[in-house]
Amino acid sequence: MSRAYVIMPGEGSDFLQKMVGAATGGAETIVIRDAKEIPDLRNEKIIFAIELNGAGYNIALFEILSVLWDRGMDALLGAQGVVMIHCEQELFTRSVAQNVIFTANQMGCRFQGHPLVEATGNLANLRTWQKTLHKSLEEVCLELCGRLGKALMEDHPLKIERPKIVVLHASAHNTSNTLDLWNMVKEYLEGQDIQELHVENGTIVDCKGCSYTTCKHFSKRNSCFYGGAIVQEILPTIEKADAVVWICPNYNDAVSAKLTAVINRMTVLYRRTKLYDKSMFSVIVSGNSGSDSVAKQLISALSVNKSFRIPPYFALMATANDPGEIQRVLGIQEKAKAFAENLLGEIKA
């Protein structure tokens, strides 16, 4: 294992210390505890090890992120990160982790699939893993931390030449600012292998929550109990893709119902094959505010849960309300071009 930077703001609990030890395996580490002397972290391996108080806060963490943010949007360019987080109660671990991953990604940090290990106060969140690993909850947590650290240090993805790109949307062509923004991006992707899928009304129903055994049974047959367009077209296309672009207008600070249904139904694909070598991108437009809320939902659903890679600057976000307003957003063409160039350069496996 080569060098890793451990950002562990404040005083971590004894258990968080154990988690860090399991992740680093005694290898060379440099621990950062406050915002006073943060080295250049570009192109480094980073472990965010976070202890939350009962209210779900870690003030030193936000001070560190603020200092990095002030360095510019390339402060973590080329870095790769993972997150380990411990809280004395059952709340807050996921929301804080989402925020850390999103903020670091906006500064150029990439994240592997499954980049998070959470340890709630009584470790009840790890009971599903316990059924597989047949160990105590503490042993389960430390084993997952070991796997996380090993994957971080051994992951050196290479750019995929001529990648297969799938674009998923559920928007109306004549009114969607989000789709208009994607079309701006697409102008700079001419000649690329791109397949667009429109998730239309009536073509997909949401997951009904089959048992693990039932879901696993149908996944082995490349199918799903509920069938339909999801298993006939959408899942096979995702399975063959190197990158998936999610076109997400902000509906009440959340991904639209039809795309959420696609994510939920992807479980049958995930049961059969992990998605570590697939990159996720998104184009998000909000009528007023909240694009980051949608981006964080995608991070949690697709990377933390479903194992997609998060490339640097994975989300292109803008604010536009009236139909066609996106065309008048200041600098939007330049942003679309930069996003397209980053997308092609960062599809890696």
Secondary structure, 3 states (H helix, E strand, C coil): CCCEEEECCCCCCHHHHHHHHHHHCCCCEEEECCCCCCCCCCCCEEEEEEEECCCCCCHHHHHHHHHHHHCCCCCCCCCEEEEEEEECCCCCHHHHHHHHHHHHHHCCCEEEEEEEEEECCCCHHHHHHHHHHCCCHHHHHHHHHHHHHHHHHHCCCCECCCCEEEEEECCCCCCCHHHHHHHHHHHHHCCCEEEEEECCCCCCCCCCCCCHHHHHHHHHCCCCCCCCHHHHHHHHHHHHCCEEEEEEECCCCCCCHHHHHHHHHCHHHHHHCCCCCCEEEEEEEECCCCHHHHHHHHHHHHHHCCCCEECCCCEEEEECCCCCHHHHCCCHHHHHHHHHHHHHHCCEC
